[in-house]
Amino acid sequence: MSGEPPSNPKEVRKYLQQSHDRIFESNRKWASEQKAKHPEFFEKLAQGQSPDYLWIGCSDSRIPAEAVTGLEPGEMFIHRNIANLVCNTDLNVMSVVNYAVRHLQVKHIIVCGHYGCGGVKAAMTPKDMGILNPWLRNIRDVYRLHEAELDDIPGDNDKKYDRLVELNVIEQARNVIKTAAVQQSYEEKGFPVVHGWVFGFNDGLLKDLNINFEGELEKIKKIFDLTKTE
C-alpha cells in the first residue's frame, strides 16, 4: 500500500487492517517461492545459523541489510539502532557483539551508516531533543573530537553532515575494536575483522571507508588492551 492513510476513523481502521494483512500475503508468497526454488530451504534454516557477518546499522527503514548486500537468510547477524552507535553502556549492542563473536564466530563485523542520517543531523542541531539527548550526545562527542576538520569544510552543511556520518562510523568501529570479545578472538583465531561502510541513497552503493583494522587495533592497545584474561 502507498500514499497517506485516510482521515476518517472508520476508513483508517480499514486501511490499517489492509496494511497488516499485506505483510502476511507477502510472507506466504515469499515462503512459497523459497520452497519452489530450494525444497530443503526451511529445513536447513531450522537447523541453526552460522553467519560470517555481523551488521551494525542504522534503524532507518530504507536500508534493508540483506537486500543491499545480496545476502540470504542465515548469512548475516543484524543489530540496528539510531545512527548505528556502539556504546559501551548499551547492553543491547554489547550483548550482540559478544554473542556474534564468541558463539556465532562471525568473521566480519560491519558498522554501516548512511548519508542523510537523521540522527547525525539532529546531533548537529543545537536544540534540546528531550529523551534523545543522551543518545545523540555520543554523536556530538564524535563532532567534538573532529571539530576542527568539520568546521573547516567549506560550503553548505550537507557536506559536514556527510563527513560526520563517515567519522561516526569510524568511531563506532573503533568502539567495536575496543571490546574484549573482538580482541581476544582476533588474537586466538585471526578473526573477526572490523569494517566501516556508508550507504548512499542516491546510487544505492556501499562505500568502504577502508578502516585499517590491524592498525586501529594496535593504536588502542596501550589503553584498551583486553586480551589478557587474568
N, CA, C and O of each residue as an XYZ file, in Angstrom:
920
protein
N       0.834     -1.187      0.000
C       0.000      0.000      0.000
C       0.873      1.243      0.000
O       1.977      1.233      0.546
N       0.381      2.309     -0.610
C       1.162      3.532     -0.672
C       0.249      4.721     -0.463
O      -0.974      4.590     -0.503
N       0.843      5.883     -0.238
C       0.067      7.086     -0.048
C      -0.317      7.292      1.403
O      -0.062      6.447      2.261
N      -0.939      8.438      1.659
C      -1.347      8.788      3.013
C      -2.607      8.032      3.405
O      -3.487      7.832      2.567
N      -2.713      7.606      4.667
C      -3.934      6.940      5.124
C      -5.095      7.919      5.155
O      -4.876      9.123      5.284
N      -6.311      7.437      5.042
C      -7.483      8.329      5.070
C      -7.624      8.987      6.439
O      -7.032      8.543      7.422
N      -8.421     10.059      6.481
C      -8.600     10.792      7.737
C      -9.819     10.324      8.520
O      -9.883     10.516      9.734
N     -10.788      9.712      7.841
C     -11.972      9.214      8.517
C     -11.611      8.015      9.393
O     -11.019      7.060      8.890
N     -11.951      8.030     10.703
C     -11.548      6.936     11.608
C     -11.947      5.555     11.115
O     -11.172      4.608     11.250
N     -13.126      5.422     10.553
C     -13.578      4.121     10.062
C     -12.709      3.654      8.906
O     -12.336      2.483      8.830
N     -12.390      4.574      8.011
C     -11.542      4.235      6.868
C     -10.110      3.969      7.312
O      -9.404      3.153      6.719
N      -9.688      4.675      8.372
C      -8.332      4.449      8.901
C      -8.193      3.019      9.388
O      -7.199      2.356      9.093
N      -9.187      2.536     10.136
C      -9.133      1.163     10.656
C      -9.091      0.149      9.515
O      -8.389     -0.859      9.593
N      -9.837      0.423      8.470
C      -9.832     -0.461      7.297
C      -8.461     -0.446      6.629
O      -7.937     -1.486      6.228
N      -7.896      0.742      6.519
C      -6.564      0.904      5.925
C      -5.513      0.145      6.737
O      -4.662     -0.545      6.176
N      -5.583      0.280      8.054
C      -4.606     -0.386      8.912
C      -4.718     -1.901      8.825
O      -3.701     -2.595      8.842
N      -5.930     -2.422      8.731
C      -6.107     -3.860      8.599
C      -5.537     -4.360      7.278
O      -4.926     -5.427      7.211
N      -5.745     -3.576      6.240
C      -5.216     -3.961      4.924
C      -3.686     -3.938      4.913
O      -3.047     -4.826      4.349
N      -3.111     -2.915      5.541
C      -1.651     -2.836      5.564
C      -1.059     -3.945      6.429
O       0.050     -4.411      6.167
N      -1.787     -4.369      7.454
C      -1.378     -5.508      8.282
C      -1.447     -6.804      7.485
O      -0.502     -7.593      7.492
N      -2.555     -7.023      6.803
C      -2.761     -8.261      6.050
C      -1.775     -8.400      4.895
O      -1.406     -9.509      4.505
N      -1.351     -7.249      4.352
C      -0.418     -7.288      3.218
C       0.875     -7.994      3.587
O       1.464     -8.687      2.757
N       1.323     -7.821      4.836
C       2.552     -8.466      5.281
C       2.421     -9.987      5.204
O       3.340    -10.667      4.747
N       1.287    -10.522      5.648
C       1.101    -11.968      5.641
C       0.936    -12.506      4.223
O       1.351    -13.626      3.927
N       0.337    -11.716      3.358
C       0.244    -12.114      1.951
C       1.636    -12.199      1.327
O       1.948    -13.140      0.597
N       2.459    -11.206      1.626
C       3.827    -11.199      1.102
C       4.639    -12.341      1.697
O       5.456    -12.950      1.006
N       4.417    -12.635      2.981
C       5.136    -13.724      3.631
C       4.805    -15.061      2.991
O       5.701    -15.863      2.730
N       3.521    -15.311      2.735
C       3.121    -16.574      2.104
C       3.724    -16.699      0.702
O       4.157    -17.778      0.297
N       3.746    -15.599     -0.020
C       4.328    -15.606     -1.365
C       5.824    -15.902     -1.296
O       6.341    -16.706     -2.072
N       6.516    -15.248     -0.360
C       7.963    -15.459     -0.214
C       8.266    -16.900      0.175
O       9.174    -17.513     -0.386
N       7.515    -17.450      1.132
C       7.744    -18.827      1.579
C       7.508    -19.809      0.453
O       8.253    -20.776      0.296
N       6.476    -19.563     -0.329
C       6.168    -20.441     -1.460
C       7.273    -20.397     -2.510
O       7.658    -21.428     -3.060
N       7.774    -19.207     -2.781
C       8.843    -19.054     -3.776
C      10.124    -19.723     -3.312
O      10.825    -20.345     -4.110
N      10.438    -19.598     -2.010
C      11.645    -20.225     -1.491
C      11.569    -21.747     -1.591
O      12.543    -22.397     -1.970
N      10.428    -22.305     -1.256
C      10.267    -23.762     -1.322
C      10.320    -24.260     -2.752
O      10.819    -25.354     -3.017
N       9.807    -23.458     -3.676
C       9.834    -23.846     -5.091
C      11.269    -23.867     -5.622
O      11.644    -24.753     -6.389
N      12.059    -22.885     -5.205
C      13.450    -22.797     -5.674
C      14.357    -23.777     -4.939
O      15.219    -24.412     -5.547
N      14.156    -23.897     -3.623
C      15.008    -24.747     -2.796
C      14.124    -25.548     -1.839
O      13.812    -25.067     -0.750
N      13.718    -26.748     -2.222
C      12.776    -27.540     -1.407
C      13.227    -27.754      0.037
O      12.384    -27.902      0.922
N      14.538    -27.774      0.296
C      15.029    -28.015      1.650
C      15.420    -26.727      2.379
O      16.086    -26.766      3.414
N      15.002    -25.597      1.831
C      15.413    -24.293      2.368
C      15.077    -24.143      3.849
O      15.945    -23.801      4.653
N      13.832    -24.395      4.208
C      13.413    -24.150      5.582
C      13.919    -25.225      6.542
O      14.131    -24.949      7.722
N      14.113    -26.441      6.049
C      14.693    -27.484      6.895
C      16.117    -27.101      7.296
O      16.513    -27.266      8.450
N      16.882    -26.586      6.328
C      18.252    -26.161      6.626
C      18.265    -24.934      7.531
O      19.109    -24.814      8.419
N      17.312    -24.019      7.293
C      17.241    -22.811      8.103
C      16.954    -23.144      9.563
O      17.462    -22.491     10.475
N      16.138    -24.164      9.766
C      15.741    -24.544     11.129
C      16.863    -25.223     11.902
O      16.783    -25.346     13.124
N      17.905    -25.664     11.210
C      18.994    -26.388     11.870
C      19.927    -25.465     12.657
O      20.715    -25.939     13.475
N      19.844    -24.164     12.419
C      20.697    -23.225     13.139
C      21.339    -22.220     12.206
O      21.143    -22.261     10.992
N      22.106    -21.320     12.790
C      22.747    -20.271     11.994
C      24.250    -20.259     12.222
O      24.733    -20.551     13.316
N      24.969    -19.920     11.177
C      26.420    -19.745     11.286
C      26.839    -18.629     10.329
O      27.566    -18.870      9.366
N      26.374    -17.405     10.600
C      26.673    -16.289      9.704
C      28.132    -15.867      9.762
O      28.773    -15.953     10.810
N      28.644    -15.415      8.644
C      30.007    -14.883      8.595
C      30.049    -13.411      8.973
O      31.108    -12.883      9.309
N      28.893    -12.745      8.920
C      28.871    -11.298      9.071
C      27.986    -10.855     10.243
O      26.905    -11.401     10.466
N      28.468     -9.862     10.977
C      27.644     -9.108     11.911
C      27.499     -7.711     11.333
O      28.492     -7.044     11.041
N      26.255     -7.270     11.168
C      25.940     -5.944     10.620
C      25.405     -5.078     11.750
O      24.394     -5.417     12.364
N      26.068     -3.971     12.028
C      25.573     -2.984     12.984
C      25.204     -1.752     12.178
O      26.075     -1.007     11.730
N      23.918     -1.543     11.998
C      23.456     -0.478     11.111
C      22.455      0.441     11.765
O      22.086      0.266     12.926
N      22.024      1.418     11.003
C      21.032      2.379     11.464
C      19.632      1.773     11.339
O      19.389      0.907     10.499
N      18.730      2.239     12.183
C      17.352      1.746     12.161
C      16.548      2.277     10.983
O      15.397      1.881     10.798
N      17.122      3.154     10.194
C      16.413      3.744      9.054
C      15.753      2.664      8.199
O      16.397      1.692      7.803
N      14.473      2.844      7.922
C      13.689      1.813      7.229
C      14.065      1.638      5.769
O      13.617      0.689      5.127
N      14.879      2.536      5.235
C      15.210      2.481      3.805
C      16.428      1.619      3.486
O      16.830      1.519      2.327
N      17.023      0.988      4.518
C      18.260      0.233      4.276
C      18.101     -1.208      4.747
O      18.520     -1.535      5.857
N      17.506     -2.078      3.932
C      17.422     -3.498      4.300
C      18.780     -4.165      4.082
O      19.247     -4.279      2.949
N      19.401     -4.600      5.159
C      20.788     -5.064      5.097
C      20.993     -6.196      4.100
O      21.914     -6.144      3.284
N      20.129     -7.239      4.158
C      20.310     -8.367      3.239
C      20.118     -7.945      1.792
O      20.824     -8.426      0.906
N      19.165     -7.048      1.545
C      18.876     -6.644      0.176
C      20.042     -5.882     -0.440
O      20.416     -6.146     -1.583
N      20.626     -4.936      0.304
C      21.690     -4.119     -0.290
C      22.998     -4.890     -0.402
O      23.871     -4.508     -1.181
N      23.149     -5.969      0.362
C      24.378     -6.763      0.289
C      24.212     -8.022     -0.562
O      25.199     -8.669     -0.912
N      22.979     -8.368     -0.892
C      22.739     -9.566     -1.689
C      22.897    -10.858     -0.920
O      23.072    -11.918     -1.519
N      22.837    -10.786      0.415
C      22.993    -11.990      1.221
C      21.637    -12.634      1.502
O      20.593    -11.988      1.417
N      21.681    -13.914      1.837
C      20.480    -14.697      2.079
C      20.230    -14.837      3.580
O      21.130    -14.584      4.381
N      19.016    -15.239      3.971
C      18.747    -15.505      5.386
C      19.757    -16.500      5.957
O      20.059    -17.520      5.338
N      20.273    -16.187      7.142
C      21.255    -17.051      7.777
C      22.693    -16.634      7.536
O      23.603    -17.181      8.158
N      22.920    -15.669      6.640
C      24.283    -15.264      6.323
C      24.746    -14.032      7.092
O      25.939    -13.730      7.118
N      23.800    -13.310      7.726
C      24.171    -12.074      8.398
C      23.391    -11.921      9.699
O      22.163    -12.003      9.715
N      24.121    -11.697     10.786
C      23.529    -11.391     12.086
C      23.388     -9.877     12.144
O      24.333     -9.169     11.796
N      22.237     -9.355     12.573
C      21.945     -7.930     12.389
C      21.538     -7.251     13.688
O      20.712     -7.757     14.447
N      22.143     -6.090     13.921
C      21.738     -5.206     15.009
C      21.575     -3.810     14.430
O      22.415     -3.344     13.660
N      20.470     -3.137     14.811
C      20.234     -1.791     14.295
C      19.778     -0.874     15.427
O      19.037     -1.285     16.319
N      20.232      0.358     15.372
C      19.756      1.390     16.289
C      19.908      2.746     15.612
O      20.452      2.835     14.511
N      19.431      3.795     16.262
C      19.509      5.131     15.671
C      20.968      5.546     15.521
O      21.709      5.646     16.498
N      21.362      5.785     14.266
C      22.709      6.276     13.919
C      23.808      5.253     14.162
O      24.969      5.620     14.347
N      23.446      3.958     14.164
C      24.425      2.865     14.228
C      25.511      3.086     15.279
O      26.704      3.040     14.977
N      25.082      3.324     16.509
C      26.031      3.588     17.584
C      26.448      2.301     18.294
O      25.669      1.355     18.406
N      27.694      2.290     18.770
C      28.222      1.184     19.569
C      28.712      1.782     20.881
O      29.873      2.169     21.014
N      27.793      1.850     21.853
C      28.102      2.472     23.151
C      28.404      1.382     24.166
O      27.676      0.394     24.266
N      29.480      1.567     24.918
C      29.875      0.508     25.849
C      28.885      0.358     27.009
O      28.921     -0.641     27.727
N      28.004      1.346     27.195
C      26.984      1.247     28.248
C      25.665      0.677     27.728
O      24.726      0.469     28.497
N      25.601      0.429     26.440
C      24.386     -0.132     25.838
C      24.493     -1.660     25.866
O      25.183     -2.252     25.036
N      23.814     -2.291     26.814
C      23.909     -3.741     26.956
C      23.358     -4.477     25.748
O      23.743     -5.616     25.485
N      22.469     -3.842     25.019
C      21.910     -4.465     23.823
C      23.005     -4.716     22.789
O      23.248     -5.859     22.400
N      23.663     -3.648     22.347
C      24.691     -3.821     21.317
C      25.887     -4.602     21.835
O      26.492     -5.368     21.086
N      26.246     -4.420     23.125
C      27.365     -5.177     23.677
C      27.059     -6.673     23.710
O      27.940     -7.496     23.462
N      25.810     -7.023     24.016
C      25.407     -8.436     24.019
C      25.442     -9.011     22.614
O      25.845    -10.155     22.409
N      25.015     -8.206     21.645
C      25.021     -8.657     20.252
C      26.445     -8.941     19.789
O      26.713     -9.986     19.195
N      27.360     -8.008     20.063
C      28.760     -8.202     19.661
C      29.340     -9.438     20.330
O      29.998    -10.254     19.684
N      29.094     -9.571     21.622
C      29.635    -10.707     22.360
C      29.111    -12.025     21.815
O      29.880    -12.959     21.590
N      27.816    -12.099     21.605
C      27.212    -13.341     21.108
C      27.700    -13.661     19.696
O      28.021    -14.807     19.380
N      27.750    -12.630     18.855
C      28.167    -12.852     17.465
C      29.605    -13.343     17.380
O      29.928    -14.196     16.553
N      30.471    -12.803     18.240
C      31.891    -13.161     18.187
C      32.168    -14.480     18.891
O      32.808    -15.367     18.327
N      31.691    -14.608     20.114
C      32.056    -15.773     20.925
C      31.257    -17.028     20.569
O      31.780    -18.137     20.673
N      30.030    -16.874     20.160
C      29.180    -18.044     19.909
C      28.953    -18.309     18.422
O      29.052    -19.449     17.967
N      28.648    -17.254     17.668
C      28.445    -17.459     16.231
C      29.767    -17.453     15.465
O      29.842    -17.954     14.344
N      30.797    -16.889     16.068
C      32.135    -16.822     15.465
C      32.111    -16.164     14.092
O      32.620    -16.707     13.112
N      31.504    -14.977     14.047
C      31.467    -14.233     12.787
C      32.876    -13.863     12.360
O      33.769    -13.689     13.190
N      33.060    -13.747     11.058
C      34.382    -13.435     10.508
C      34.549    -11.947     10.222
O      35.670    -11.439     10.178
N      33.433    -11.252     10.027
C      33.456     -9.819      9.724
C      32.426     -9.102     10.581
O      31.315     -9.594     10.777
N      32.806     -7.929     11.091
C      31.853     -7.049     11.757
C      31.804     -5.752     10.967
O      32.829     -5.100     10.768
N      30.618     -5.382     10.521
C      30.433     -4.213      9.683
C      29.621     -3.175     10.439
O      28.496     -3.442     10.860
N      30.197     -1.988     10.608
C      29.416     -0.853     11.083
C      29.039     -0.054      9.845
O      29.908      0.456      9.138
N      27.742      0.052      9.587
C      27.296      0.710      8.354
C      26.378      1.879      8.673
O      25.298      1.699      9.236
N      26.815      3.072      8.311
C      25.978      4.256      8.397
C      25.406      4.591      7.044
O      25.539      3.816      6.097
N      24.774      5.731      6.946
C      24.237      6.154      5.645
C      24.212      7.669      5.572
O      23.982      8.350      6.571
N      24.448      8.184      4.383
C      24.383      9.621      4.166
C      22.947     10.099      4.365
O      21.993      9.375      4.082
N      22.810     11.333      4.859
C      21.485     11.856      5.150
C      20.882     11.295      6.418
O      19.659     11.280      6.563
N      21.714     10.829      7.346
C      21.227     10.215      8.579
C      20.559     11.261      9.473
O      21.172     12.265      9.835
N      19.299     11.012      9.821
C      18.562     11.940     10.660
C      19.159     12.089     12.042
O      19.127     13.176     12.619
N      19.707     11.002     12.587
C      20.332     11.068     13.897
C      21.549     11.967     13.898
O      21.772     12.711     14.853
N      22.338     11.907     12.841
C      23.530     12.749     12.738
C      23.130     14.216     12.585
O      23.728     15.098     13.202
N      22.125     14.465     11.767
C      21.664     15.846     11.590
C      21.115     16.401     12.900
O      21.363     17.556     13.247
N      20.369     15.572     13.623
C      19.821     16.018     14.911
C      20.936     16.348     15.892
O      20.837     17.305     16.660
N      22.001     15.544     15.859
C      23.122     15.772     16.777
C      23.854     17.069     16.456
O      24.466     17.662     17.344
N      23.805     17.515     15.222
C      24.472     18.754     14.830
C      23.552     19.965     14.983
O      23.923     21.086     14.636
N      22.371     19.731     15.497
C      21.415     20.824     15.705
C      21.449     21.252     17.169
O      21.178     20.433     18.048
N      21.774     22.511     17.454
C      21.838     22.970     18.854
C      20.429     23.141     19.432
O      19.898     24.249     19.504
N      19.860     22.044     19.828
C      18.473     22.049     20.281
C      18.264     20.925     21.277
O      18.846     19.849     21.135
N      17.434     21.166     22.286
C      17.083     20.144     23.262
C      16.181     19.110     22.590
O      15.090     19.437     22.121
N      16.649     17.851     22.549
C      15.890     16.788     21.914
C      15.216     15.874     22.937
O      14.776     14.777     22.592
N      15.134     16.314     24.180
C      14.436     15.530     25.195
C      15.124     14.208     25.475
O      16.326     14.163     25.735
N      14.345     13.125     25.420
C      14.858     11.801     25.761
C      15.978     11.362     24.829
O      16.754     10.470     25.172
N      16.071     11.978     23.657
C      17.130     11.620     22.707
C      18.482     12.218     23.075
O      19.506     11.801     22.534
N      18.503     13.191     23.988
C      19.761     13.877     24.306
C      20.903     12.933     24.686
O      21.995     13.064     24.133
N      20.694     11.973     25.619
C      21.813     11.086     25.988
C      22.334     10.272     24.813
O      23.537     10.035     24.703
N      21.432      9.844     23.935
C      21.847      9.040     22.778
C      22.603      9.889     21.769
O      23.647      9.479     21.263
N      22.069     11.087     21.475
C      22.698     11.955     20.489
C      24.027     12.512     20.985
O      24.869     12.918     20.184
N      24.215     12.531     22.293
C      25.484     13.046     22.812
C      26.659     12.222     22.328
O      27.764     12.745     22.183
N      26.438     10.944     22.077
C      27.517     10.104     21.538
C      27.983     10.612     20.178
O      29.175     10.576     19.873
N      27.044     11.085     19.362
C      27.412     11.634     18.049
C      28.011     13.019     18.223
O      28.953     13.386     17.520
N      27.465     13.791     19.160
C      28.022     15.120     19.412
C      29.465     15.016     19.905
O      30.289     15.885     19.618
N      29.764     13.957     20.642
C      31.147     13.741     21.075
C      32.058     13.425     19.894
O      33.229     13.807     19.888
N      31.518     12.725     18.891
C      32.303     12.490     17.671
C      32.589     13.830     16.988
O      33.699     14.074     16.516
N      31.576     14.686     16.944
C      31.767     16.035     16.387
C      32.852     16.781     17.170
O      33.726     17.421     16.585
N      32.783     16.689     18.496
C      33.772     17.369     19.339
C      35.183     16.879     19.044
O      36.119     17.677     18.993
N      35.343     15.575     18.852
C      36.661     15.006     18.575
C      37.232     15.472     17.239
O      38.447     15.574     17.069
N      36.333     15.754     16.296
C      36.761     16.110     14.934
C      36.280     17.508     14.559
O      36.046     17.804     13.387
N      36.136     18.359     15.568
C      35.560     19.690     15.368
C      36.334     20.515     14.348
O      35.739     21.148     13.477
N      37.646     20.509     14.453
C      38.468     21.340     13.559
C      38.276     20.923     12.103
O      38.092     21.771     11.230
N      38.317     19.622     11.843
C      38.140     19.141     10.465
C      36.764     19.505      9.929
O      36.635     19.984      8.802
N      35.738     19.278     10.739
C      34.364     19.525     10.276
C      34.112     21.009     10.050
O      33.457     21.386      9.078
N      34.625     21.850     10.936
C      34.398     23.291     10.788
C      35.157     23.894      9.619
O      34.813     24.977      9.146
N      36.184     23.204      9.153
C      36.965     23.700      8.011
C      36.356     23.303      6.671
O      36.836     23.734      5.623
N      35.310     22.493      6.693
C      34.689     22.060      5.430
C      33.892     23.218      4.842
O      32.980     23.729      5.492
N      34.221     23.640      3.617
C      33.510     24.775      3.019
C      32.139     24.348      2.477
O      31.839     23.161      2.353
N      31.333     25.342      2.165
C      30.043     25.046      1.544
C      28.938     24.857      2.564
O      29.050     25.264      3.721
N      27.861     24.224      2.100
C      26.685     24.068      2.955
C      26.890     22.953      3.979
O      27.878     22.220      3.940
N      25.922     22.849      4.898
C      26.038     21.879      5.981
C      25.951     20.434      5.511
O      26.381     19.531      6.229
N      25.400     20.193      4.313
C      25.269     18.821      3.836
C      26.612     18.115      3.764
O      26.710     16.922      4.050
N      27.649     18.856      3.381
C      28.987     18.260      3.306
C      29.500     17.915      4.698
O      30.168     16.898      4.887
N      29.187     18.757      5.661
C      29.586     18.471      7.047
C      28.834     17.252      7.560
O      29.407     16.377      8.209
N      27.527     17.209      7.254
C      26.731     16.061      7.680
C      27.317     14.774      7.124
O      27.471     13.792      7.850
N      27.643     14.778      5.836
C      28.165     13.567      5.198
C      29.487     13.140      5.828
O      29.723     11.953      6.056
N      30.342     14.116      6.107
C      31.634     13.768      6.706
C      31.454     13.278      8.133
O      32.156     12.365      8.567
N      30.507     13.883      8.880
C      30.261     13.408     10.241
C      29.682     12.007     10.222
O      29.972     11.213     11.117
N      28.871     11.684      9.225
C      28.387     10.310      9.067
C      29.567      9.350      8.966
O      29.590      8.315      9.631
N      30.547      9.695      8.133
C      31.722      8.837      7.967
C      32.539      8.751      9.250
O      32.946      7.663      9.659
N      32.776      9.888      9.881
C      33.560      9.891     11.125
C      32.852      9.128     12.232
O      33.497      8.468     13.046
N      31.540      9.214     12.264
C      30.779      8.474     13.264
C      30.932      6.969     13.057
O      31.095      6.219     14.020
N      30.879      6.531     11.802
C      31.079      5.113     11.500
C      32.464      4.671     11.965
O      32.609      3.614     12.579
N      33.472      5.474     11.675
C      34.841      5.126     12.071
C      34.965      5.022     13.587
O      35.587      4.090     14.096
N      34.375      5.976     14.314
C      34.455      5.944     15.773
C      33.698      4.751     16.359
O      34.147      4.150     17.335
N      32.563      4.411     15.771
C      31.811      3.255     16.268
C      32.560      1.955     15.966
O      32.527      1.016     16.761
N      33.230      1.906     14.821
C      34.065      0.740     14.511
C      35.189      0.615     15.540
O      35.533     -0.489     15.961
N      35.755      1.748     15.938
C      36.787      1.725     16.987
C      36.209      1.196     18.290
O      36.873      0.453     19.011
N      34.982      1.575     18.589
C      34.344      1.079     19.810
C      34.166     -0.440     19.768
O      34.277     -1.111     20.794
N      33.891     -0.971     18.589
C      33.813     -2.428     18.442
C      35.181     -3.052     18.707
O      35.288     -4.075     19.383
N      36.216     -2.430     18.170
C      37.578     -2.955     18.326
C      38.012     -2.931     19.789
O      38.841     -3.742     20.203
N      37.463     -2.017     20.565
C      37.837     -1.898     21.981
C      37.271     -3.025     22.840
O      37.670     -3.160     23.996
N      36.362     -3.832     22.317
C      35.720     -4.865     23.135
C      36.636     -6.066     23.341
O      37.442     -6.411     22.478
N      36.491     -6.688     24.499
C      37.314     -7.853     24.827
C      37.041     -9.012     23.878
O      37.967     -9.713     23.471
N      35.786     -9.215     23.527
C      35.433    -10.350     22.667
C      36.162    -10.276     21.336
O      36.705    -11.276     20.867
N      36.178     -9.099     20.729
C      36.829     -8.933     19.428
C      38.333     -9.092     19.561
O      38.950     -9.805     18.769
N      38.930     -8.445     20.542
C      40.378     -8.519     20.707
C      40.856     -9.944     20.974
O      41.825    -10.403     20.369
N      40.186    -10.626     21.863
C      40.608    -11.982     22.222
C      40.402    -12.964     21.078
O      41.245    -13.826     20.829
N      39.272    -12.831     20.381
C      39.014    -13.736     19.259
C      40.024    -13.519     18.142
O      40.497    -14.480     17.536
N      40.358    -12.257     17.864
C      41.301    -11.988     16.782
C      42.685    -12.517     17.122
O      43.386    -13.040     16.255
N      43.079    -12.382     18.384
C      44.396    -12.885     18.787
C      44.456    -14.405     18.723
O      45.477    -14.971     18.331
N      43.367    -15.068     19.106
C      43.352    -16.530     19.142
C      43.082    -17.166     17.772
O      43.662    -18.200     17.439
N      42.194    -16.540     16.976
C      41.715    -17.188     15.753
C      41.977    -16.409     14.468
O      41.847    -16.954     13.372
N      42.346    -15.138     14.600
C      42.590    -14.336     13.401
C      41.342    -13.682     12.841
O      41.385    -13.115     11.749
N      40.259    -13.744     13.544
C      39.017    -13.073     13.149
C      38.225    -12.750     14.416
O      38.455    -13.358     15.461
N      37.286    -11.790     14.329
C      36.746    -11.095     13.150
C      37.562     -9.866     12.778
O      38.373     -9.372     13.561
N      37.329     -9.393     11.577
C      37.884     -8.134     11.098
C      36.743     -7.110     11.102
O      35.618     -7.423     10.712
N      37.040     -5.896     11.542
C      36.019     -4.850     11.660
C      36.116     -3.901     10.472
O      37.206     -3.472     10.091
N      34.964     -3.580      9.894
C      34.894     -2.711      8.718
C      33.962     -1.533      8.984
O      33.084     -1.609      9.844
N      34.156     -0.454      8.247
C      33.254      0.693      8.296
C      32.760      1.022      6.900
O      33.557      1.286      6.000
N      31.457      1.006      6.721
C      30.840      1.272      5.429
C      29.812      2.394      5.554
O      29.323      2.691      6.644
N      29.494      3.014      4.409
C      28.418      4.010      4.359
C      27.567      3.734      3.121
O      28.087      3.501      2.030
N      26.264      3.767      3.312
C      25.309      3.537      2.213
C      24.837      4.873      1.664
O      24.541      5.800      2.417
N      24.770      4.957      0.335
C      24.288      6.178     -0.315
C      22.934      5.969     -0.962
O      22.758      5.046     -1.758
N      21.974      6.821     -0.625
C      20.640      6.697     -1.215
C      20.620      7.105     -2.679
O      19.782      6.624     -3.441
N      21.531      7.988     -3.084
C      21.495      8.490     -4.457
C      21.805      7.424     -5.493
O      21.267      7.452     -6.600
N      22.680      6.476     -5.134
C      23.058      5.444     -6.098
C      22.883      4.025     -5.573
O      23.058      3.061     -6.318
N      22.538      3.891     -4.292
C      22.323      2.558     -3.730
C      23.598      1.787     -3.470
O      23.552      0.581     -3.229
N      24.739      2.461     -3.515
C      26.022      1.774     -3.367
C      26.579      1.910     -1.954
O      26.322      2.890     -1.255
N      27.342      0.906     -1.557
C      28.051      0.921     -0.287
C      29.454      1.465     -0.509
O      30.140      1.090     -1.460
N      29.867      2.357      0.387
C      31.221      2.901      0.326
C      32.039      2.319      1.461
O      31.659      2.425      2.627
N      33.166      1.701      1.119
C      34.083      1.152      2.115
C      35.022      2.267      2.572
O      35.757      2.837      1.766
N      34.994      2.573      3.859
C      35.863      3.614      4.390
C      37.297      3.127      4.609
O      38.165      3.880      5.048
N      37.523      1.851      4.292
C      38.872      1.267      4.326
C      39.569      1.479      5.674
O      40.702      1.956      5.739
N      38.871      1.117      6.725
C      39.463      1.181      8.049
C      40.601      0.168      8.138
O      40.439     -1.000      7.784
N      41.738      0.628      8.612
C      42.889     -0.248      8.809
C      42.697     -0.977     10.139
O      43.136     -0.495     11.183
N      42.047     -2.127     10.101
C      41.674     -2.823     11.327
C      42.885     -3.135     12.198
O      42.883     -2.826     13.390
N      43.898     -3.731     11.634
C      45.080     -4.089     12.433
C      45.775     -2.846     12.974
O      46.268     -2.842     14.103
N      45.813     -1.789     12.161
C      46.425     -0.542     12.623
C      45.648      0.075     13.770
O      46.239      0.541     14.745
N      44.315      0.081     13.660
C      43.482      0.630     14.730
C      43.614     -0.214     15.997
O      43.679      0.317     17.106
N      43.651     -1.518     15.819
C      43.795     -2.413     16.958
C      45.103     -2.148     17.689
O      45.143     -2.138     18.920
N      46.151     -1.938     16.944
C      47.459     -1.685     17.546
C      47.466     -0.342     18.287
O      48.069     -0.220     19.353
N      46.788      0.670     17.709
C      46.787      2.002     18.309
C      46.063      2.042     19.648
O      46.455      2.790     20.543
N      45.013      1.245     19.792
C      44.229      1.316     21.026
C      44.788      0.434     22.145
O      44.334      0.515     23.286
N      45.764     -0.400     21.819
C      46.217     -1.399     22.787
C      46.809     -0.795     24.059
O      46.712     -1.400     25.126
N      47.416      0.381     23.963
C      48.030      0.970     25.153
C      47.004      1.145     26.271
O      47.302      0.910     27.442
N      45.790      1.563     25.894
C      44.764      1.839     26.898
C      43.697      0.762     26.950
O      43.186      0.440     28.022
N      43.358      0.199     25.789
C      42.204     -0.696     25.707
C      42.566     -2.160     25.448
O      41.727     -2.926     24.973
N      43.781     -2.552     25.751
C      44.170     -3.944     25.528
C      43.469     -4.842     26.547
O      43.732     -4.768     27.748
N      42.567     -5.696     26.040
C      41.799     -6.593     26.906
C      42.047     -8.057     26.538
O      41.202     -8.918     26.781
N      43.200     -8.323     25.957
C      43.488     -9.689     25.520
C      43.861    -10.610     26.669
O      43.734    -11.831     26.574
N      44.326    -10.005     27.757
C      44.715    -10.834     28.918
C      43.488    -11.133     29.760
O      42.737    -10.220     30.103
N      43.277    -12.372     30.091
C      42.082    -12.790     30.828
C      42.312    -12.898     32.328
O      41.353    -13.093     33.074
N      43.529    -12.781     32.787
C      43.815    -12.854     34.226
C      44.558    -11.618     34.695
O      44.882    -11.504     35.877
